[in-house]
Amino acid sequence: MEANLNYRKNLYRMYRQARPCWIVLAVLLVCTLLFKGLSFILGPLVYYNDSPSAPIGVYLLAPDQELRYGDFVNVHQPVDLPVLHSPKGSLLLKHVAGFPGDVYTVTDSELVIRDVHYPIYPLSYLPHLAPGTYTVPDGQMLLLNPMDHSMDGRYFGPVPRGSIVNKVVLLLPVATICDAIEQTFPAIKQLGADS
């Protein structure tokens, strides 16, 4: 009888010690199911960008999908770029730079819109817009990234509004993670300098 009582006490103690773990696991399970359900209804909620033509990091589907200047959007690439191994329809991450009615100028070396200059490189395998002054047409958007080397509207012009998949926000930039690691572990930065 006493052995049975000790067994029950030990079992109860183990249950109490494990209880926080079960609560955490239950919360994680509920969050995972909720996330999967929303992803099924809304499509992907989280995106990772590893291209240096936009800030590298983790992006989250924006709750507000109304577009403004400077917003990040996922957009389908409007042209094939075989040399870059980038087929038409690939998903690109770009900034909104021009709305219908905005005027922009293209020269052999740059595209200028709203007093912002975007360099154009004369590489033969890239599409090029003819020099001149243009207006973003109705139903289209001009998407440009601030990085100098970006395959965007400076090469293929405005894209149909319908080719924009969604608006996203930068949730976790890789540069911030790297800076935090270097500040936490300064020896890592020293290792990189030694090589």
Buried (B, 14 or more C-beta within 10 A) or exposed (E): EEEEEEEEEEEEEEEEEEEEEEEEEEEEEEEEEEEEEEEEEEEEBEBEBEBEBBBBBBBEBBEEEEBEEEBBBBBBBBBEBEEEEBEEEBEBBBBBBBBBEBEBEBEEEEBBBEEEEBEBEEEEEBEBBEEEEBEBEEEBBBBBBEBEEBBBBBBBBBBEBEBBBBBBEBEEBBEEEEEEEBEEEEEEBEEEEEE
